[in-house]
Amino acid sequence: MSFQTTQAPLRLLNSDPAQRVTGGPWCSCHRSLPPVFRPAEESIWETSAHDPNLITSNPSIHLSDPPPVHRLCCRPPVRPPLRINKLFCTVSSTNPTPWARRHETQQHPLLFTNGSGASCKHLSTRGSGPHPTISQDSVEVLGHSFPRDDFTNVTPKILAKIGCNLHNQSHHPLWLIKERIKAHFYSSYGGRSGNPLFSVHDTLSPVVTVEQNFDSLLIPPGHASRKRGDNYYLNRTTMLRAHTSAHQSELVRSGLDAFLVAGDVYRRDEIDASHYPVFHQMEGVRLFSNHQLFSKVQNGEDLSLFERGGRRTPQKQETHTLEAVKLLEFDLKQTLTRLVKHLFGEDLQVRWVDCYFPFTHPSFEMEVRFQGDWMEVLGCGVMEQELLNSAGAGNKLGWAFGLGLERLAMVLYNIPDIRLFWSRDERFLKQFRGQDIHRPICFQPLSKYPPLVNDISFWLPDNRESFTENDFYDLVRSIGGDLVEKVSLVDEFTHPKTGRHSQCYRITYRHMERTLSQQEARLVHQQIERASETELGVQGRY
């Protein structure tokens, strides 16, 4: 496994500060930016979109020059340092650089990550490996073994989704959305040489550390989003990512200034037509230096990104100047408006709503007017400077955005049930095949098979804090799988004398590809009843 920014070999650019150009739980400016100077201690690498295996298959690479390219800046070390393996490559240089002196060819270490090693598994770009398994003492995922503890709550059905990578399956509706977004950024935002400005990362491992998923994004220890009941933990220190933002810090630390990340994410949630424990996100990040942000502003050389002694307001962070934030906000909103109009059409109405995210300030949600209703499609904001400082990019400002691929696909293709994305029914899949990723598609529903409804009621444990609704939803998912269309809490009751609390849930069963018999549904329902008592400690009332 290798760390791939553009799935291609790397080439070292001229390190002369006077001749360098940047490469660049969310997008970029609407036109390419002019050259910008970098600090002399940084070295800039470019990657080209050719042989995806060249870096790891050839231990001595003569770096070539084929387009298209993206730029990767190897930043100075930061604390905590990124643990890496070394791959030696051949660097040809006709200009003095920190690593290649005079007119000569030398062997030098090249940063890459090895998915088979524990230190950088979070940056691995291949999902291959043995099928995930759960034993009494450990969880085996992607060739790695993780010891179980009191936080382990992944299930076999969830682990079976790892490596499916629906967003990378050609002609799958999620792949179509991802490719349309990628094509928009590639065609609209080019570098000085005409190459794509944004690198794309869509094969990063979903197994991340708790530090990556929360701490690196400044999410405080007691934050509600960390709860065991809302996430899938392998153990107390390792989990399945809850958002693609878990990779932001590492990618910025590796030197990237502009990138898109797509991948599968995992959350314990309610069960209905629009929620599924595994879904897919895509996000973008763009960083700006002082010169990049102010180059088109009159007297921009007199302006600065940062100020001392400032204070945090609803409009900006304490270290940012108001001028810098307003320019960054304008660029962010213009970029995302162009993106959604590319997806939905030029006549689309857009509005912005102020909101809160722990890792951006100010933060916004975009809503679009679609079929008569306002619909929230993405979140975005100015990245917290503390995040950039810890990733070695403290001299830059940045913005980030994130969106859900299923949400966009369900709206754009009129897909009524999120479970359909996991269907292997040819009647579903064939509707999305074609040479043109931009062609309009309106999903033709499969035959609507009849639902079967069964209720389940039980007394909660005396220690009610030990039971959460998400625990029950996850148990139903584990047993019923995609046979379960919806679970809803329909009644609650507290006994007036004993004080015991009872809940009643209605479970709707419906097969997506055939008629489900009452006997089949009843067998599954009985398993859920038994498991609820043994695993959740409830007392059945059936």
Buried (B, 14 or more C-beta within 10 A) or exposed (E): BBBBBBBBBBBBBBBEEEEBBBBBBBBBBEEBBEBBBBEEEBBBBBBBBBEBEBBBEBEEBEBEEEEBBBBBBBBEEBEEEBEBBEBEBBBBBEBEBEBBEEEEEBEBEBBBBBBBBEEBBBBBBBBEBEEBEBEEEBBBBBBBEBEBEEBBBBBEBBBEBBBBBBBBEEBBBBBBBBBBBBEBBBEBBBBBEEBBBBBBBBBBBBBBBBBBBBBBBBBEEEEEBBEBBBBBBBBEEBBBBBBBBBBBBBBBBBBBBBBBBBBBBBBBBBBBBBBBBBBBBBBBBBBBBBBBBBBEEEEBEEBEBBBEEBEEEEEBBBBBBEBBBEBBBEBBBBBBBBBBBBBBEEEBEBEBEEBEBBBBBBBBBBBBBBEEEEEBBBBBBBBBBEBBBBBBBBBBBBBBBBBBBBBBBBBBBEBEBBBBBBBEEEEBBEBBEEEEBEEEBEBEEBEEEEEBEBEBBBBBBEEEEEBBBBBBBBBBBBBBEBBBBBBEEEEEEEEEEEEBBBBBBBBBBBBBBEEBEEEBBEEBBBBBBEBBEEEBBBEEEE
